[in-house]
Amino acid sequence: MSPDAHATSHGPAHSHGDAAGHGTRESYLTGFGLSVVLTAIPFILVMGGIFSSTALTAFLVLGLGVVQIIVHTFYFLHMNSKSENGWTMLAMIFTVVLVLITLSGSLWIMYHLNENMMPPSVQDMRQAP
């Protein structure tokens, strides 16, 4: 069904609130292709043991995961600065900031609770050779 047929079949009252539209077959295929590649690369990195450093491998896998989130956001969720006058993008940025604050604060609190609330006998055992 063409976009014009879609608009006429639902009438003018049926609006999705965005000027960008739903996307084309090519954009969905591009997003799918990028998703497959961004899934295959971490799989190859982990299963192939490409890097001897597990920290580097974990950092790369996390980085590629962030890139995949961005790909899904733009290609499948159609969230960009044009949709709904930028409010969806602003809501996404606000959500990301809140999640980062919550995660970093939780990790900070757990680390300090582990260091400061540990019984002295266990701390002495951790420093023993």
N, C-alpha and C positions, 0 to 999 in steps of 0.2 A: 504494500500500500504506500503510495507516495505521500510526502508530507502535506501536500495540498489536499489530497483526498482525506487525510486524517483530520485536518482542520475543518473541512466542510462536512464530514460525517458527524462530528460532534457539535458543530455550530460555534458561533463566536463566543458563547458563554463558557465554553470549556477551554480554559487557559491554564497552562502549567506554571505561569509566573516567571518564566525565564525566556530570554531572547535567544539563548544559545541552542535550544532544541534538545532532542534526545540523543543525537549522535547518529552516525552513519554506520553502515556495515564495515567500511574501511577503518573507521576509528575503533570499532569493537575488535576487529581482527588485529589491528596494531596493538591495542591494549592486551589482547590475549597473547600475542607473540612476545611482547615485552614481559608479561607475567611468566610465561614458560621459561624464557631465558633467565629471568631473575630468580626463578626457583631452581633451575638446573645448575647455575654457577655455584651457589652455596652447597648443593648436594655433591658436586664434583670436588669442591674444596675440602669438605669434611671426609667423604668416603675415599678420596684419592690421597689424602694426607699430603697435599701440595706443600704446605708450610709446616716446618717443625715446631713453630711456636703456636700453642693453642690459643694464646691471647690474641695474636694477630688474626688467626682464623675466626675466632669469635667476633672480633671487631669488624672484620669484613662481612661476615654473615649478618650482623646487626645493621651495618651500613646498607647492605643490599636489601634488607627487610624494610628499612625506611624508604628507600627508593621505590620499592614495590608498593608501599602504602601510598606514595605520591602518585604512582601510575594508576592505581585503582581509583584514587580520588578524582583524577581528571578524566580518565577514559571510561569508567563505569558509573561513577556517581555524578559525573558532570558538574563537579564543583569547581568553578573558576570565578574570577573577579567580575564576570559579566552576569552570572546567574543571580537572579533576584536582587539586582543592584548591589551585589557584593556582600549581602548579609550572610549568605551561607559560608563564604570564605572567612568572614569575620567570626562567625560562630565556631568554625573549625579551628582557627588560630586560638581563640579563647579556650576551647576545649584542650588543645595541645598544651597550652601554657599551664592550665590547671592540672593536667595529668603529670607534666614534668615537675611541678611544685610538689604534688602529692608523692610521687615516686622518690624524688631526691630527699624530701623531708623524712619519709618513712625509712629510707636506707640510712640516713644520718642518725636518726633516733635509734634504730636497731644497732648500729655500730657502737654508739656511745653507751647504750644499755649493756651491750656485751662487754665492753671495756670497763665500765664503772660498777656494774652490779655483780661481777664475777666474784665468788668467794676467794679469799686470799690463798687457800690451799690449792685451788685449781690454777690460779695465776702463777704460783711457784712451779707447778708441774709443767706449765707451758714454756717456762724459761729454762727448764732443766735440759741438759744435753741429750 
